[in-house]
Amino acid sequence: MAKEIVALSADEKKLFIEIARVMSAYEEDVAKKWEALVKVRIGLKKSDRAIKNFREAVWLFLTSLSDGEFDAYFKRIEEKGADFAKTKEQYENLILSFYLYEEATFRFLQEYFAGRIHIVLTSLDYLYHNVIAILARAYFRELERDREKFITILAHDLRNTLMGIMGFSNIIIEDIQKGQMSKEEEMTFLTAINSNAKRMQNLIDSMLNYGKLKSGKFEPNITDFDLLEVTRNVALALLPEANKYNVSIRINGHDWSDMSAQPSIMISADKGLIIRAVGNYISNAVKYAKKVVSLSVEQREEDILISVTDDGPGISPSDINLIFEDYYQAKGGKPGTGLGLPSVRMIAGLHSGKAWVESNLGAGSTFFLRLPKKVQR
């Protein structure tokens, strides 16, 4: 069971019970003040999932401590820390939300505890020290589990690919030594080796590119280009992968090869990043589609909307809110690094756009990427 990191005295615990009971009467007023502070300082809206999660955490103070349930309080805080890591809430925002709660309650505390306000604030600082330490421990423990899971998946993929290269190369060596290999067989095995080597390169590139995006130091290279042409070229590059799954690719209702009559759709964006985002969407859709992947590039008044639809099994409600999170692997999902969709999300953010998915079980999925027509250079 989670315990306080810094020991709380009996007098402090008694004071916290009193504070929690007093603040319960002002819960709605404090909530409005706190949400206003969060909106300004952190930039979150009331509708954001993070607001709900943060509010649940700080309101544990009222629901547990008013009954003196300190052990239960710290245990639930620890559970919240793990939950925040699973839903990828920013750690800095989580900690700031607690300090903003203290700021939101200050006026009410000052009114009730006028003669003891210094003692009250000092005691609350000790409590928040405990809360933040427990949250941090649970939060980063859960993140470490995520990293270990990702490393295991990546190592498994690299090992399988490397074993393929070694296996095919051993066959070539043995058959050449025996003089039993025809040129046609040699070409078949060399092609397989080349394909496996490219897969290894793609896995490593995926990690490196994601690392650049994740660093927060990546500066987009904004140029003007025809988005429809780029989308067609990406679809063409992924055609061998689609053929492997017996899946066809259509763009704006046309076969990928029949796009000559389509008017250009110009955009100002980082061409390399958009190629990667569209490629990740198509590659993901191809893996799950039964027969067809349909792309749409729609020019609207204020922005451009790209959508990629598959006729696959769809996404469960429990997975849909986590599908864009780092390393996330849906139950029963196809193998991968878990970095493709998070990369799309970050690419959208770098362009002041948005990435999301709409899906129903048994009815396929549509992944969207909304981009402004012009991004500030």
N, C-alpha and C positions, 0 to 999 in steps of 0.2 A: 504494500500500500504506500502511496506517495505521502511523504512527510515534508514539513517545512524545512528549507535549507538553512535559514537563519532562525534559531529558536525563538518562539514567541512566548512572552511571559503570560501568566494567568491574568494579570491586570490588562495587558494588551488584548488578549482574547475577549475579555469581558467588555472592553471598549468597542471592539469590532462588532460584537453582537448588538450593542446599543446603536452603533452607526448604521448597521444594516437595517435594523428595525425602523430607525428614523428615516433613512433614505427610501424605504419601501413606500412611504406616503407620498414621496415626490417623484416616483418612478417615471411617469409620463413626461413631466416637465424636464427632468434630467435627460430623458431619452431624446427629446427634441433638441435640447441644447447640445448634447453629445453628437447627434447626427449632423447638426449644422457645422460643428467643429471638424468632424471627419470629412465632410464635403469640401471644406475650404483647405484644410491642412494636408489631407491625403488625396483628395480629388475623387472620392468615391460617391456614387449616387445612392439614394435610399433603396433603389431597386437592385443594386449590385448584390451578388451572392456574398461578397466579403462583409458587407454591412450586417447581414443576418448572422453570419458566423461570429463576427467580432462581438456583436451585441449579446449573443448567447453566452459568450465567455465572460464578459464583464458582469452580466446579470446573474451569473452564478453566485456572485458576492451577496446579492440580496436574498436569493432563494435558499442558500446553504447556511450562511453565517448567522442569519437572524435566529436560527435554531441551534446555533453553536456547533454545527457539524463540520468541524475543521478538517478532520481526516477525509470525510466524504468530499469536501470542497476541493482539497488539493488533489484527490484522486480524479475528480472530474476535470480539473484543470489539466492534469497530465493527459487524460483522454483527448481533451480539446487540442492540445499541442500536436498529438499524432494525427488528429483529423485535419488540422490546418496544413500539415505537411502533405497529407494524401490529396487534398484539394488544391495544393500549390499556392496557398495564400502567401503573400510576401511577408517574410518574418519581420522586416522593419515596420511595416504597416500594423502588424499585430501588436508589437510592443508600443508603438505610438498610440494606438487606440486605447490602451490602458491609461496612459498618461493624460490623454484627452478626457477620459472618463473622470479622472481626478480633477481636472480643470472644470469640467461641466458641473461637478458636485460642489465646488468651492463655495459659491454663494449660499447654497442651502446649508452646508456645514457651518459656515460662519454665522448664520442666523441662529442656529440651534446650539452650537458649541462655542459661543462667543468668548467665554472666559478660558476655554481649553483648546482653542483652535490650533495653537502651535503643537500641543501634545497629540491632537488628532491627526494632523498632517504628518508629523514625524512617525507615528504608528502606522499610518497608511503607507508611507514609504517603505517601511519594513515589510508590510504585507505584499506590496507590489514587487519588492525584491524577491520574495519567495515565489510569487506567481510567475514572474518572468524567468527565474532560474528553472522552475519546474517545466514551464512551457518550452524553454530552449532545449532542455535535456530531451524531452519527448519529441520535439519537432525535428531536431537534428538526428536523433536515433532513427526516426522514420525515413528521413532523407537518405541516411546511410544504407538502409535496407533497399531503397529504390536504386541507389548506385550499384550496390552489390548485385541486384537483380539484372540491371542493365549490362554490367560487365560479364555476368554469366551468359546472358543471351548473345552478346557480341562475341565472346570467346567461342561459344558453341558454333555460331555461324562461320567465324573465321577458320575454326578447326575443320569443320565439314568441308569448306571450300578448299582448304589446303590439302586435305586428304584426297579430294578429287584430283587436284593437280598432281600430287605424288603418285596416285594410282595410275593415271593415264600416262605419265612420264615413264613409270616403271614398265608398263606394257610396251611402250615404244622402244625402250632400251633393250628389253629382253628379246623382242621380235627382230630388232635390227641385228643384234648379236647372233641370232639364229638364222638370219637371212630370210625371215618368213613374212615380212611386212610389205604390202603393196603401197604404191604412192597414194592410192585412194584411202586406204586404212590409215596411213600416216597423217594425211590431211584431216581426217575425221578426228583423230585423237589430239592433234595439235590445235584444232578448232575448239575442242572441249577444254583443253588447258587454257587457251586464250580467254574463253568465256568465264572460266572459274577465276582467272587472274583479274579480269575486269570486275567481277563480283566483289572480290577482296578490295579492289581499289575503290569501288562505290561505297562499301561499308566504311572504309577509313575516311574517304572524302566526306561522307555524311557526318561523321563525328567531328571532323575538323571544321567544316562549314557551320555546323550547329554551334560549336564552341565560339566561333567568331560572332555569330548573332547573339549568343547568350552573354558575351562579354559586355555588351552595351556600348562598345566603342566603334561599332561598324558604321561607316558613313556611306549611304547609298550613292551610287553614281547615276544621276538622273539624266536621261536622254529621251528624245522623241522617237517613237517607233510605232509600227502597225501591230497592234495587239492581236488582231485576227491572224495575221501571217505568222507571228510567233507561236500562237496556239496551234496552228496547223503543223508547224515544224516540230513542235514538241510531240504532238500526236504521231507524226511520222517516225520520230526517233523511238517511240515506245511501241510501234507496230509489231516488232518481233515478239515483245513480251505479251502483247494482246493475242497474237496468233498462237502462242504457246498455250493460252487458256481458251482458245477458240472464241474469242470475244472481238466484236467489231467496234470501231470507234466512229462516231458521227459528230459533226460540228455544225451547229445551227441548222439541224435537220438534213445536212448533206454528208455524203461520204467524205472522208478526209482528203481524197484525191480530186474532189469535184468542188473546189472553192474559188475557181477563177472569176466567177460572176459576182462574188460577194464584195461589197464596198469595204474599203479600209476603215478600221477603227483605230484612230490615233490616240496615243496616251503618252504622258510624260512620267517616266518611272525608271527604276533600276532594272534594265532589261535582264541581266543575269539572275537577279532575285525573282523576277516574275516567271522566268523560264523554270526556275527551281520549284516555285510554288505550284505552278500549273502541272509540272511534271510529277510532283508528289501527289497531287490530287488524282491525276489520271492513273498513275501506278497503283495507288491504293484502290481505286475503283475497279481496275482490271482484275485485281486479285479476288474481288468479291462478286463481280458481275456474273450472271448466268450466260447472257448472250451479247448484251449491248452496253456500251458506255456512251452517254450522250453529253456533249459539251455545248454550252451556250455562252456566247459573248454578246452582251446586250449593252448598247450605248444609251444611257439615260441622260436626263437634263443636267444633273449635277455630278454624276459619276458613271462608272462602268461596272457592270455586274457579271462576273464569271461564275458559272455553275457547272458542276460535274455530277451527273446522275448515273447511278448503276441500278440494275434490276436484281440485286442480290438479296440477302436475307434480312437486311436492315440492322439497326442497332438497338439494343435494349435500353429502356429508360435509365437503368442503373449505370450504363456505360456512357450515355450520350453527353453528360455534363463533364466527363473526364477525358473524352477522346482526344482533346487537344493538349493534354498535359504531358510533361516530360516523361519519357520511358513507359507510358501507360500501354498495357497490353490487355485488350478486352478478353473476357473468358471465351474460349473457343475461337479466338481470332487467328488470323494468318501470321506466321512468324515474321519478325522485322525488328528494327532497332528501337521503335517507339519514338523516333525523332522527326519523322516526316511531317506529320500534322502539326506538332509544336513549332516546327520551322515555318510552316505556312502562317501560323498565328503571329509569329514575330515579324515575318516579312510584311504582313498586312499592317501591323503596328508601325513599322518603319515608314510606311507610305500613308499614315493617318487613315488607314482603311480598317476593314473588319473581316474576320474569317469565322464561319459558323457552319453548323450542319443541321439538317432537318431529316428525320427518319422515322419510320414505323416498322416494327417487326413484321417480316414477311412481305414488305412492300418496297424494299430498296432504300437507298439513301441519296440525298443531294447535298453536296458540299459547296458552299458559297464563298466567294472572295470578292468583296466590294472595294473598289479603288477609286480615288478621286481622279478626274481627267488630267489634272496637273498637280504635281508635287513640287513644293518650293525647293529650288536648287540650292 
